[in-house]
Amino acid sequence: MKFTFLVAALLFAASTVADDRPVADIELIKELKQYCMEVAEDEGTGELSMEAFLLNCVNEELESEGYQPITKLPK
């Protein structure tokens, strides 16, 4: 029971930390999407679809710059 409570507390703490990061503005996300499209053209997307690759790539870049991840790419 204590272990379950500890795991729940850690998950709650981790989700709270994620919310403390700022949200990137749409222009930054569009710039990162363009960058990731160029990476995909040069290196390929591996086994991922283009959409999945771009979302993953943009989120990696956002995380490296201290922003919250996104769930959907802008058009």
C-alpha positions in Angstrom: 0.0 0.0 0.0 2.8 2.4 0.9 4.5 1.6 -2.5 1.3 2.4 -4.4 1.0 5.7 -2.6 4.7 6.5 -3.3 4.3 5.7 -7.0 1.1 7.9 -7.2 2.9 10.7 -5.4 5.8 10.6 -7.8 3.6 10.6 -10.9 1.7 13.6 -9.5 4.9 15.4 -8.8 6.2 14.7 -12.3 3.0 15.9 -13.9 3.2 19.1 -11.8 6.7 19.8 -13.0 5.7 19.5 -16.6 3.0 22.2 -16.1 5.6 24.6 -14.8 7.3 24.9 -18.2 6.1 27.7 -20.5 4.0 27.1 -23.6 5.8 27.9 -26.8 4.2 30.4 -29.1 2.9 29.3 -32.5 5.7 31.0 -34.4 8.4 29.0 -32.6 6.5 25.8 -33.2 6.2 26.5 -36.9 9.9 27.2 -37.1 10.7 24.0 -35.4 8.3 22.1 -37.7 10.1 23.5 -40.7 13.5 22.6 -39.2 12.2 19.0 -38.5 10.9 18.8 -42.1 14.4 19.6 -43.4 15.9 16.9 -41.0 13.4 14.4 -42.4 14.3 15.2 -46.0 18.0 14.8 -45.2 17.9 11.8 -42.9 14.6 10.2 -43.4 11.9 9.4 -40.9 12.9 5.8 -40.0 9.9 3.7 -39.4 7.7 6.6 -38.4 5.2 8.4 -40.6 6.1 11.9 -41.5 3.4 13.3 -39.0 4.7 11.1 -36.1 8.3 12.0 -36.9 7.6 15.8 -37.0 5.6 15.7 -33.8 8.4 13.7 -32.0 11.1 16.0 -33.4 9.3 19.2 -32.5 8.7 17.9 -29.0 12.3 17.0 -28.6 13.3 20.5 -29.6 10.7 22.1 -27.4 11.9 20.0 -24.4 15.6 21.0 -25.1 14.5 24.7 -24.9 12.5 24.2 -21.8 8.9 24.3 -23.2 6.0 22.1 -22.7 5.4 19.4 -25.4 2.5 19.7 -27.8 0.0 17.0 -28.8 -0.8 18.2 -32.3 1.2 20.0 -35.0 -0.2 23.3 -36.4 -1.2 23.3 -40.0 
